[in-house]
Amino acid sequence: MYTATPSRYDDMIYNQCGKSGLKLPAISLGLWQNFGADTSQAKVKEKIFRAFDLGITHFDLANNYGPPPGSAEAAMGTILNSELNRYRDELIISTKAGYDMWPGPYGDGGSRKYLIASLDQSLKRLKVDYVDIFYHHRYDPNTPLEETMAALDAIVRQGKALYIGLSNYGPKETKQAATILKQLGTPCVVNQPSYSMLNRWIEGGLQDVLAEEGIGTVAFAPLAMGLLTSKYLHAIPEGSRAAKNDWFKANVTEEQVAKVKELHKMAENRGQTMAQFALAWVLREGSVTSALIGASSIEQIEENVAALNNLSFSREELHAIDSIVGSDK
């Protein structure tokens, strides 16, 4: 039987999530890949237990995480129902709905029908009565925003989620959604966008909206799905994500790798790995509440959490990073 280390909260940084009372660890663990049916339950447990021992309390899922869809929630549910059951009140469990999940017209999007049905399925797989954060996974232009937000409000009032979040929403949609949710009495507390040194789109307006509305930020893909590590400095390794995914492989261009090589030199000068350097940059100045990492091994989790040992950047370093990656928003 797993017993968490008593020192698990000693070194982790916990940040206030916007203007809410919720605090999130600076590093959160995402179960998008490497936690589904394609990974042994023993290895899934090993990574989750090590993450919790390092102070990671936030575990992020979605209805379609796996593979196959739903299997990451099922794996987490088995663990929550056994070894982690006595620690449930120390954990933040989040899940999402928005992308294609089952056949027919009610299996994706932002309708009340889909969102409530999807969360009911997620709760069964997770073997819990509620999740801490429930996100709408993507803006749906085919459903009135009022309907989507009313469904999220109802989910909180039904006790199925404690907090509401948005993911993959632009500045305009986030502002509109936040206004509706405030009027309903269930404010949005967190937004989960993609954000990294190589993907700075949120600086073009979304960050301003989140600051104005008092909404926290959980950045996904802060390592650009592995590009901002040392993995692709010399070639595309066999078995890597780029080797198996043509879409991602198309992003591993000579130009991008050249940028990462320059950034890698800066990381070495700071005594950090490339991954630690990239995570520290995302968390700089406190504008991002938590950086969401994935992991295929406990060593990756340990390396990434160690990024918190140095989150400070000089003005010269930030200027150099901008000149390497380009600071266009």
Secondary structure, DSSP 8 states (H G I E B T S, - for coil): -----TTTTSS--EEE-TTSS-EEESEEEE-SSSSSTTS-HHHHHHHHHHHHHTT--EEE--TT-TTTTTHHHHHHHHHHTTTTGGGGGG-EEEEEE-S--SSSTTSSSS-HHHHHHHHHHHHHHHT-S-EEEEEE-S--TTS-HHHHHHHHHHHHHTTSEEEEEEES--HHHHHHHHHHHHHHT--EEEEE-B-BTTB-GGGGTHHHHHHHHT-EEEEE-TTGGGTTSSTTSSS--TTSHHHH-HHHHTT--HHHHHHHHHHHHHHHHHT--HHHHHHHHHTGGG--SEEEE--SSHHHHHHHHGGGG-----HHHHHHHHHHH----
